[in-house]
Amino acid sequence: MAVLFKEFVAQKHYSFHEGFDDWRDAIRVACAPLVADGTIQKEYVSYIIEKVEELGPYIVIAPEICIPHAERGRGVNRTAMCFMKSETPVRFHEDGEHDARIFVVLAAAD
């Protein structure tokens, strides 16, 4: 676990925010460090959003935890992860059961 944390810090693959008005904005911001360093392309971020719109909030895997991801390889240059915390929960569905504060973005190149 310490090695993973050191990797997040060394690569600046983390961010902390007060909150978001829209889950789409939260995903864009959660992915931003990976876009900024060329790990992923903006296409990958758009694909994550499209999949959530199509399939529902499948990325919310537990209360307050989501793992934004999409099909491997599509718009991904290198395998990596990125961490984001939102102080206020991000609502993915009006049922209130799909809110997230912890985002762990997964990007798999192969």
Secondary structure by P-SEA (a helix, b strand, c coil): caaaaaaaaaacccccccccccaaaaaaaaaaaaaaaccccaaaaaaaaaaaaaccccccccccbbbbbccccccccccbbbbbbbcbbbbccccccccccbbbbbbbcc
